[in-house]
């Protein structure tokens, strides 16, 4: 059993933030061999938070459908539900990242405006 969605999300975030080393990436890709299709592949290849959000949403839909099809006495049922919870946690974490990033961008815009107000530039026209 493996939580492909979480490992794929991790790889996508490594891409977006430019973090992680090649050995981490190769290890994760090895774990995902045979599963690099659909939302999992999209997450692995994502280059932006927007792409991550889109593919993560699709992965959640797939996982929710998988849980819905399972019989509650299936030995993998609890693990699969746990995966679903962790992927939802991942989704919330990505939303927090987006909100924090937007806050940084807004703050820089305010700082820029404040500098221009404090130190006006006179045009030599």
N, CA, C and O of each residue as an XYZ file, in Angstrom:
500
protein
N       0.844     -1.181      0.000
C       0.000      0.000      0.000
C       0.891      1.248      0.000
O       1.944      1.293      0.636
N       0.434      2.228     -0.721
C       1.198      3.466     -0.786
C       0.272      4.652     -0.986
O      -0.790      4.532     -1.598
N       0.674      5.765     -0.477
C      -0.138      6.972     -0.657
C       0.470      7.790     -1.791
O       1.212      8.747     -1.569
N       0.135      7.385     -3.001
C       0.697      8.004     -4.195
C       0.375      9.486     -4.291
O       1.193     10.277     -4.759
N      -0.813      9.857     -3.848
C      -1.224     11.251     -3.946
C      -0.297     12.163     -3.133
O       0.088     13.236     -3.597
N       0.053     11.733     -1.927
C       0.902     12.545     -1.057
C       2.309     12.653     -1.634
O       2.899     13.733     -1.628
N       2.847     11.551     -2.130
C       4.192     11.586     -2.709
C       4.206     12.439     -3.977
O       5.167     13.168     -4.223
N       3.158     12.355     -4.773
C       3.062     13.169     -5.984
C       2.935     14.645     -5.626
O       3.549     15.496     -6.269
N       2.138     14.952     -4.598
C       1.999     16.337     -4.138
C       3.352     16.859     -3.665
O       3.721     17.996     -3.961
N       4.070     16.050     -2.951
C       5.400     16.430     -2.462
C       6.324     16.780     -3.628
O       7.034     17.785     -3.584
N       6.312     15.949     -4.666
C       7.148     16.223     -5.841
C       6.729     17.505     -6.545
O       7.579     18.291     -6.964
N       5.428     17.719     -6.676
C       4.945     18.937     -7.305
C       5.376     20.177     -6.535
O       5.789     21.173     -7.130
N       5.280     20.113     -5.214
C       5.705     21.250     -4.398
C       7.219     21.465     -4.490
O       7.683     22.605     -4.446
N       7.983     20.390     -4.617
C       9.425     20.533     -4.835
C       9.677     21.317     -6.123
O      10.552     22.182     -6.171
N       8.901     21.008     -7.169
C       9.042     21.735     -8.438
C       8.735     23.217     -8.253
O       9.506     24.082     -8.668
N       7.609     23.490     -7.631
C       7.144     24.874     -7.493
C       8.128     25.702     -6.672
O       8.423     26.844     -7.025
N       8.633     25.138     -5.585
C       9.512     25.888     -4.692
C      10.990     25.726     -5.001
O      11.828     26.397     -4.399
N      11.316     24.843     -5.933
C      12.714     24.636     -6.286
C      13.535     24.066     -5.145
O      14.695     24.434     -4.960
N      12.937     23.174     -4.386
C      13.627     22.565     -3.244
C      13.745     21.059     -3.453
O      13.172     20.493     -4.384
N      14.497     20.433     -2.569
C      14.680     18.985     -2.656
C      15.872     18.662     -3.539
O      16.252     19.445     -4.409
N      16.442     17.517     -3.304
C      17.583     17.128     -4.125
C      17.201     15.994     -5.062
O      16.124     15.410     -4.949
N      18.093     15.697     -5.981
C      17.808     14.692     -7.005
C      17.541     13.314     -6.416
O      16.714     12.569     -6.942
N      18.229     12.965     -5.333
C      18.011     11.635     -4.751
C      16.606     11.524     -4.165
O      15.977     10.472     -4.271
N      16.104     12.600     -3.544
C      14.724     12.617     -3.034
C      13.738     12.429     -4.184
O      12.797     11.639     -4.098
N      13.976     13.168     -5.251
C      13.082     13.101     -6.410
C      13.080     11.704     -7.024
O      12.022     11.157     -7.335
N      14.257     11.138     -7.196
C      14.356      9.805     -7.810
C      13.703      8.743     -6.933
O      13.023      7.848     -7.436
N      13.910      8.842     -5.631
C      13.276      7.890     -4.710
C      11.753      7.976     -4.814
O      11.068      6.956     -4.887
N      11.237      9.195     -4.821
C       9.785      9.385     -4.913
C       9.253      8.873     -6.247
O       8.213      8.217     -6.288
N       9.952      9.165     -7.328
C       9.501      8.706     -8.649
C       9.528      7.185     -8.738
O       8.681      6.585     -9.399
N      10.498      6.562     -8.076
C      10.558      5.099     -8.045
C       9.330      4.536     -7.341
O       8.752      3.545     -7.789
N       8.931      5.171     -6.233
C       7.740      4.726     -5.512
C       6.476      4.869     -6.360
O       5.515      4.119     -6.189
N       6.488      5.826     -7.265
C       5.297      6.103     -8.082
C       5.279      5.348     -9.409
O       4.325      5.472    -10.177
N       6.325      4.566     -9.684
C       6.371      3.817    -10.945
C       5.101      2.991    -11.109
O       4.646      2.320    -10.182
N       4.545      3.061    -12.314
C       3.315      2.348    -12.604
C       2.058      3.118    -12.239
O       0.947      2.666    -12.516
N       2.226      4.270    -11.623
C       1.077      5.078    -11.194
C       1.128      6.496    -11.759
O       0.329      7.349    -11.373
N       2.058      6.745    -12.662
C       2.221      8.088    -13.218
C       1.264      8.305    -14.382
O       1.640      8.277    -15.554
N       0.021      8.520    -14.005
C      -1.012      8.840    -14.982
C      -2.071      9.677    -14.291
O      -2.153      9.696    -13.063
N      -2.864     10.355    -15.061
C      -3.955     11.150    -14.519
C      -3.477     12.196    -13.532
O      -2.439     12.825    -13.739
N      -4.238     12.384    -12.451
C      -3.891     13.424    -11.471
C      -2.537     13.209    -10.798
O      -1.865     14.175    -10.438
N      -2.135     11.959    -10.627
C      -0.843     11.670     -9.990
C       0.284     12.221    -10.869
O       1.191     12.894    -10.379
N       0.216     11.931    -12.152
C       1.220     12.454    -13.083
C       1.169     13.982    -13.121
O       2.206     14.645    -13.142
N      -0.043     14.531    -13.128
C      -0.189     15.980    -13.136
C       0.455     16.632    -11.931
O       1.108     17.668    -12.056
N       0.275     16.035    -10.765
C       0.897     16.569     -9.556
C       2.421     16.510     -9.646
O       3.107     17.465     -9.282
N       2.938     15.400    -10.125
C       4.392     15.225    -10.235
C       5.000     16.259    -11.177
O       6.097     16.758    -10.930
N       4.297     16.576    -12.243
C       4.815     17.489    -13.267
C       4.442     18.951    -13.032
O       4.881     19.820    -13.785
N       3.648     19.241    -12.011
C       3.142     20.603    -11.778
C       4.285     21.600    -11.606
O       5.314     21.310    -10.994
N       4.063     22.776    -12.165
C       5.049     23.854    -12.076
C       4.495     25.093    -11.384
O       5.200     26.094    -11.256
N       3.241     25.042    -10.937
C       2.624     26.186    -10.258
C       1.625     25.679     -9.221
O       1.179     24.534     -9.283
N       1.284     26.538     -8.276
C       0.270     26.172     -7.287
C      -1.083     25.957     -7.958
O      -1.864     25.112     -7.521
N      -1.361     26.708     -9.003
C      -2.624     26.538     -9.724
C      -2.719     25.127    -10.301
O      -3.761     24.480    -10.193
N      -1.644     24.655    -10.907
C      -1.639     23.288    -11.443
C      -1.782     22.273    -10.314
O      -2.527     21.302    -10.439
N      -1.078     22.495     -9.228
C      -1.175     21.580     -8.083
C      -2.610     21.522     -7.584
O      -3.140     20.436     -7.352
N      -3.244     22.675     -7.416
C      -4.624     22.702     -6.925
C      -5.557     21.935     -7.862
O      -6.417     21.182     -7.405
N      -5.389     22.124     -9.154
C      -6.262     21.453    -10.122
C      -6.088     19.926    -10.069
O      -7.067     19.182    -10.019
N      -4.826     19.477    -10.080
C      -4.578     18.030    -10.077
C      -4.889     17.398     -8.721
O      -5.302     16.240     -8.656
N      -4.693     18.144     -7.655
C      -5.013     17.635     -6.321
C      -6.516     17.458     -6.176
O      -6.980     16.484     -5.583
N      -7.271     18.399     -6.716
C      -8.732     18.279     -6.695
C      -9.174     17.022     -7.449
O     -10.040     16.286     -6.975
N      -8.586     16.778     -8.613
C      -8.927     15.574     -9.389
C      -8.522     14.308     -8.642
O      -9.252     13.317     -8.663
N      -7.370     14.332     -7.985
C      -6.926     13.172     -7.200
C      -7.886     12.906     -6.049
O      -8.179     11.753     -5.733
N      -8.374     13.967     -5.425
C      -9.349     13.806     -4.337
C     -10.640     13.178     -4.841
O     -11.199     12.296     -4.190
N     -11.109     13.623     -5.981
C     -12.335     13.042     -6.558
C     -12.129     11.548     -6.793
O     -12.982     10.735     -6.435
N     -10.995     11.188     -7.395
C     -10.701      9.769     -7.650
C     -10.654      8.978     -6.355
O     -11.196      7.875     -6.279
N     -10.013      9.528     -5.346
C      -9.871      8.829     -4.070
C     -11.219      8.713     -3.355
O     -11.518      7.680     -2.756
N     -12.025      9.761     -3.416
C     -13.364      9.703     -2.819
C     -14.201      8.617     -3.494
O     -14.927      7.886     -2.821
N     -14.101      8.510     -4.815
C     -14.822      7.464     -5.545
C     -14.317      6.084     -5.163
O     -15.102      5.144     -5.040
N     -13.008      5.958     -4.974
C     -12.433      4.672     -4.566
C     -12.968      4.257     -3.197
O     -13.348      3.102     -3.004
N     -13.000      5.188     -2.250
C     -13.520      4.894     -0.909
C     -14.999      4.519     -0.997
O     -15.437      3.578     -0.335
N     -15.766      5.239     -1.803
C     -17.207      4.980     -1.924
C     -17.482      3.587     -2.486
O     -18.482      2.963     -2.129
N     -16.608      3.098     -3.358
C     -16.793      1.766     -3.959
C     -16.388      0.633     -3.024
O     -16.793     -0.512     -3.224
N     -15.601      0.941     -2.017
C     -15.068     -0.105     -1.137
C     -16.106     -0.576     -0.133
O     -16.976      0.183      0.294
N     -15.997     -1.823      0.228
C     -16.810     -2.400      1.297
C     -16.109     -2.073      2.617
O     -14.888     -2.195      2.715
N     -16.856     -1.670      3.608
C     -16.253     -1.241      4.871
C     -15.494     -2.359      5.597
O     -14.699     -2.076      6.494
N     -15.725     -3.607      5.228
C     -14.952     -4.687      5.859
C     -13.737     -5.100      5.025
O     -13.037     -6.054      5.366
N     -13.494     -4.380      3.939
C     -12.281     -4.598      3.142
C     -11.078     -4.255      4.016
O     -11.080     -3.214      4.673
N     -10.054     -5.103      4.040
C      -8.883     -4.841      4.883
C      -8.167     -3.520      4.549
O      -7.461     -2.973      5.396
N      -8.340     -3.017      3.352
C      -7.685     -1.768      2.949
C      -8.581     -0.539      3.129
O      -8.161      0.583      2.848
N      -9.807     -0.751      3.596
C     -10.771      0.350      3.707
C     -10.268      1.466      4.631
O     -10.270      2.635      4.244
N      -9.846      1.121      5.828
C      -9.409      2.140      6.791
C      -8.176      2.886      6.279
O      -8.082      4.105      6.415
N      -7.234      2.149      5.690
C      -6.042      2.791      5.140
C      -6.426      3.767      4.025
O      -5.903      4.880      3.970
N      -7.320      3.363      3.152
C      -7.733      4.213      2.038
C      -8.460      5.453      2.552
O      -8.262      6.547      2.025
N      -9.289      5.295      3.560
C      -9.940      6.465      4.174
C      -8.897      7.379      4.805
O      -9.017      8.602      4.730
N      -7.874      6.795      5.426
C      -6.780      7.590      5.988
C      -6.045      8.368      4.917
O      -5.684      9.527      5.118
N      -5.821      7.721      3.765
C      -5.208      8.426      2.631
C      -6.061      9.615      2.226
O      -5.545     10.703      1.969
N      -7.365      9.401      2.170
C      -8.283     10.472      1.796
C      -8.158     11.645      2.768
O      -8.107     12.800      2.345
N      -8.111     11.355      4.046
C      -7.966     12.420      5.045
C      -6.653     13.169      4.874
O      -6.623     14.396      4.972
N      -5.576     12.451      4.622
C      -4.274     13.095      4.463
C      -4.206     13.923      3.183
O      -3.573     14.978      3.166
N      -4.842     13.466      2.125
C      -4.865     14.251      0.889
C      -5.692     15.514      1.096
O      -5.347     16.574      0.572
N      -6.772     15.412      1.851
C      -7.546     16.622      2.192
C      -6.700     17.574      3.033
O      -6.763     18.789      2.844
N      -5.912     17.035      3.955
C      -4.991     17.878      4.729
C      -3.991     18.565      3.803
O      -3.674     19.742      3.981
N      -3.499     17.823      2.818
C      -2.592     18.395      1.829
C      -3.255     19.513      1.056
O      -2.633     20.537      0.774
N      -4.513     19.321      0.712
C      -5.259     20.351     -0.010
C      -5.368     21.628      0.837
O      -5.197     22.734      0.325
N      -5.649     21.468      2.109
C      -5.740     22.631      3.003
C      -4.381     23.327      3.123
O      -4.310     24.555      3.162
N      -3.311     22.543      3.181
C      -1.970     23.126      3.268
C      -1.651     23.941      2.012
O      -1.059     25.016      2.106
N      -2.034     23.440      0.857
C      -1.789     24.166     -0.398
C      -2.598     25.457     -0.416
O      -2.106     26.486     -0.878
N      -3.829     25.417      0.079
C      -4.638     26.641      0.156
C      -3.981     27.671      1.076
O      -3.991     28.866      0.781
N      -3.405     27.204      2.197
C      -2.707     28.125      3.097
C      -1.486     28.730      2.409
O      -1.205     29.919      2.560
N      -0.760     27.902      1.650
C       0.392     28.408      0.908
C      -0.019     29.494     -0.077
O       0.646     30.524     -0.190
N      -1.116     29.260     -0.787
C      -1.593     30.258     -1.750
C      -1.934     31.556     -1.025
O      -1.546     32.642     -1.457
N      -2.663     31.431      0.078
C      -3.071     32.626      0.823
C      -1.849     33.380      1.353
O      -1.799     34.608      1.281
N      -0.872     32.655      1.881
C       0.338     33.298      2.382
C       1.107     33.964      1.243
O       1.607     35.078      1.396
N       1.197     33.291      0.118
C       1.883     33.869     -1.038
C       1.205     35.131     -1.522
O       1.870     36.115     -1.847
N      -0.118     35.106     -1.571
C      -0.863     36.304     -1.972
C      -0.619     37.441     -0.985
O      -0.515     38.601     -1.384
N      -0.527     37.109      0.303
C      -0.249     38.115      1.320
C       1.127     38.748      1.134
O       1.289     39.955      1.315
N       2.106     37.941      0.775
C       3.452     38.467      0.520
C       3.422     39.414     -0.675
O       3.990     40.504     -0.620
N       2.763     39.002     -1.746
C       2.675     39.843     -2.950
C       1.962     41.163     -2.626
O       2.420     42.232     -3.029
N       0.847     41.084     -1.902
C       0.118     42.298     -1.526
C       0.984     43.205     -0.648
O       1.002     44.422     -0.832
N       1.689     42.614      0.290
C       2.553     43.388      1.177
C       3.666     44.100      0.418
O       3.997     45.244      0.729
N       4.240     43.433     -0.567
C       5.271     44.075     -1.384
C       4.696     45.229     -2.194
O       5.355     46.253     -2.373
N       3.478     45.070     -2.682
C       2.814     46.154     -3.409
C       2.585     47.362     -2.513
O       2.782     48.504     -2.929
N       2.168     47.100     -1.282
C       1.955     48.192     -0.325
C       3.280     48.883      0.008
O       3.333     50.109      0.107
N       4.347     48.101      0.182
C       5.660     48.680      0.471
C       6.119     49.549     -0.694
O       6.671     50.628     -0.480
N       5.898     49.095     -1.907
C       6.266     49.858     -3.101
C       5.514     51.190     -3.131
O       6.109     52.244     -3.356
N       4.211     51.130     -2.901
C       3.403     52.347     -2.898
C       3.856     53.310     -1.801
O       3.936     54.518     -2.020
N       4.149     52.766     -0.624
C       4.588     53.604      0.494
C       5.915     54.302      0.176
O       6.092     55.474      0.508
N       6.834     53.597     -0.458
C       8.100     54.208     -0.839
C       7.881     55.376     -1.795
O       8.514     56.423     -1.659
N       6.981     55.194     -2.764
C       6.694     56.276     -3.709
C       6.018     57.457     -3.028
O       6.263     58.607     -3.394
N       5.182     57.190     -2.055
C       4.525     58.278     -1.313
C       5.531     59.021     -0.446
O       5.492     60.247     -0.346
N       6.434     58.265      0.182
C       7.413     58.857      1.091
C       8.512     59.599      0.330
O       8.974     60.655      0.761
N       8.914     59.047     -0.777
C       9.999     59.620     -1.579
C       9.515     59.814     -3.018
O       9.881     59.052     -3.913
N       8.706     60.822     -3.225
C       8.167     61.027     -4.574
C       9.290     61.303     -5.582
O      10.284     61.963     -5.280
N       9.094     60.787     -6.746
C      10.046     60.993     -7.830
C       9.474     62.093     -8.717
O       8.352     62.001     -9.215
N      10.276     63.127     -8.897
C       9.839     64.222     -9.759
C      10.249     63.935    -11.186
O      11.399     63.591    -11.460
N       9.314     64.079    -12.076
C       9.619     63.886    -13.491
C      10.263     65.141    -14.047
O       9.792     66.243    -13.768
N      11.307     65.007    -14.811
C      11.983     66.133    -15.449
C      11.424     66.326    -16.847
O      12.112     66.093    -17.840
N      10.204     66.744    -16.915
C       9.575     66.903    -18.224
C       9.622     68.311    -18.682
O       9.135     68.624    -19.768
